[in-house]
Amino acid sequence: MPAYVRWNLALSTALLVRRSVLNLLFVAAIVFSPSLHAALTVAVTDADVTVSGLTPGGSALLFNVSVTADQAASLVRNAAIVVTDTDNDGVVHYTPSYGVPLRSIWLAVDQQDGKLDSGGHYEYPVRDVDPHRTALKAQLDAGEPVYSFDTEADSLYIVIIRPGTASWKLLARDGGFGDADQTGNGSISVDVTAARRVDGTPGSPGSLQGGDVIVAVDPIHMDVMVQRIPVTTGGAQ
């Protein structure tokens, strides 16, 4: 084989190998590059709450439960506020008129993709509770439509977020409103259909759907329970 032919073959092989390596590196960069959407984080100070990592230009549902002393009694506040990222930087701030109480829980959910995080005053960290103490997982595993689920509590502040669609809130009390069995038995059968939209427009969530995010706070013990309903059937996460 003439030398110039061998040289051309070697050059073509080298270019092919180089191109294959570059293609592999390009694919690896796509597969292993960091996500463009950072994790959602909630930072709480004495005066305000900051949510970072939000979908740029999107909105966060900020859910708060706080307990303060009011003379000889305890005053429980709850709020579900939609905060919009008006400058498209993925960061929103909220300054409550009453400040940030020591005993307060702040949860933020990205209304576009369902990312969430919780935070509390630095002297009063948030205490999460195993969400599977509810009967919700068994109902989902059985493939049943869920219009209510049981949770051991005397009262609960609840928000249900359906990313990209709407958000609902509910105050449920054992034996009272929001308790589907209307029986004081130490457990709330949370009536999903009793929840009302955060924005004040009519409509309940009906039954729970895949992708829904449920956040519940027990204002007596200041426990937080979070469940995300999987898009496919097979149980709660």
N, C-alpha and C positions, 0 to 999 in steps of 0.2 A: 504494500500500500504506500503510495507516495507520501512524502513527509507533510506536504501542505494539506492533504486529506486528513491525516492523523491529527494535525493541529486544529483543523476546523471541527472535527468530531470532539476533540477534547474541549475546545472552547464552547461548543454547543452544549455538551454535558455539564460543564461548569455553570453556564448561564441557567440551565434547567434546574440544577441543584439549588443555585442561589435563589431563583424565583420560587421554588418549592419551600425553601426555608423562610423567605419573606412572607409567603402566604400563610404558613403555619404560625409565624409570629403575629400576623395580623389577626388570625382567628383566635389565638391565645389572648391577644389584647382585648378582643370583644368579650370572650368568655370570662376572663379573670379581672377585667377592669372594675373598679369600685362602682357601686350603684350611683346613678345620678340623683337618686332620692335618698337623702340622709335620714337616719332614724329620727323620730319625733322625740323631743325632750322638753320637759317642763322645769323651769327654774323659778323658785319662789323666794321673795325677799320680804322684809317687813312691810313694804309699801305696795308691791305689784307682783304680777305673774307674767313670765315671758315664755312663749312657746316657739321653739325653733325646729327646723326640719320639715316645715309644712309645705305642701304642694304649692309652688309659687303661684300667686294670684288666687289661691283657694281660700278655704275657710276652716276654722276649727270650732268644734263644739267644746266650750269650756264649762265643765261641770264642777260645782263647788258645794261642799257641805262643811259648815263650821259651827262650833259651839263656843259661846262666850257667857261670862257671868253677868247676870242682870239683877243686881241687888241680891235677893235671897234665892233666885231661880236661875236656871240655865236657859239661855236663848239660843235656839237652833235655827240657823239660816241655811237655805239651799238656793242655788241658782243654776240655770242652764243658759249660757250666753253664747251666741254665735259671733265670733271675732273674725273679720275678713282681712286678708293680706292685701292691702290696697297698693303697696309699692312693689309687689312681686319679688320680695327678697326672701320669702319663706319664713319670716319672723313676724310674730304679732305680740302686742303688749296689752295687758289689761290692768287697770288700777281701780280696785273696788273703793267705793266712797267711804266704807267703814274700815279701810285698811285690811291687812292680812292677819286674822286672829291666830294665836298660838295653836289652838286646836282646830286646824282646818285642813281639808283634803281638796286638792285640785287635780282634776283629770282632764286631759285634752285628747280629742279624737279628730283626726283629719277626716273631714266629711267627704273628701274625694276618694281616698283609698283605704280608710279604716285604720291607719296607723294610730297608735295611742301611747300615752305615757302618763304617769302620775307623779305628783310632787306634794310636799308639805313644808311647813315651816321647819327651819333647820333644827329647832329644838323639839319638834314633834314629828318624827318620821312616819310615813304612811305604812300601815300594817295590812299586807295582803292576806287573803284567806283562800284556801283551796276551793275553787269554784265547784268542784265535783261533790261538795256536800249537798248540792241541790239534786233534785230528781231529773233535771233537764237532760243529762247525758243519756240516761236509760231511755227516755222518751225518743230522743233523736236516734239512738242505736236501733230502736224498734221501727224506725221509719214512720212514726206517727206525726201528723201535723200538730204543732205545739201552740195552743191558745193560752195555756197557763202552766206554771211549773212551781213546785214546792221548795221553799227555803226556810230554814229554821231562823226565825227572827221575829221581833215584836213590831218593828217598823223598818221600812226600806225606802230610800230615795233611789229611783231607777231612771236610767236613760237607755234608749234603744236607738242605735245609729244604723241606718241602712245606707252605706256609702254611695254617693252619687244620686241619692233619692230624697231622703228626709230623715229627721230625727224626732223622737218622741220622749216625753218625760212622764213619770208617774210617782206619786207618793202612795205607798201601800201600807196598810196597818192590819195586824192580825185581828180578824173578826170585823174589820171595817172596810172602807173603800179600798179597792184594788185587791182585796182578798176574795178569790173566786168562790171559796166555800163558805164565806161569811161566818166562820166559826172561830172563836177564840181558843186556840189549842196549842199555842206556842210555835206555830208554823204558818207562814203565809203562802197561800196558793196564788202566786203572782198572776193577776189577770192581764195578759198582754193586750187584750182588746180595750182595756180601760185607759191605756196610755193616750196622751194627747200631744199633738205636734208642738214642737218648741216654738215655731214661728207663729203659732196661734191660729193657723188655718185649720179647717175641719179635716177629720180623717184619723183613723187609728191604724196601727201596723197590721191588724188582722192577726194571722199566725206568724210565727217567726220564720224567716227565710234564710237560705244560704248566704253567707257574707255579713249577716247582721252582727253587730257588736253590742253586747249587753254589759252595762256597768251598774252595779248596785252598791250603795253605801248604807251600812247600819249606823244610824246617828247616835245610838246608845253606846256601842262599843267602838265606834269609828273604824270598823272593818271595811275593807274594799273587796268586792268580788267582781271579776271580769271574765266574760266568756265570749268567744268568737264562734259563730255558727259556721261550720265549713261549707263551702260552696257545693261540694258533693256530699251525699249522705254518708253516714257512718259514724256519727257521734260528735260531741262538742269538744272543742280544743281548750 
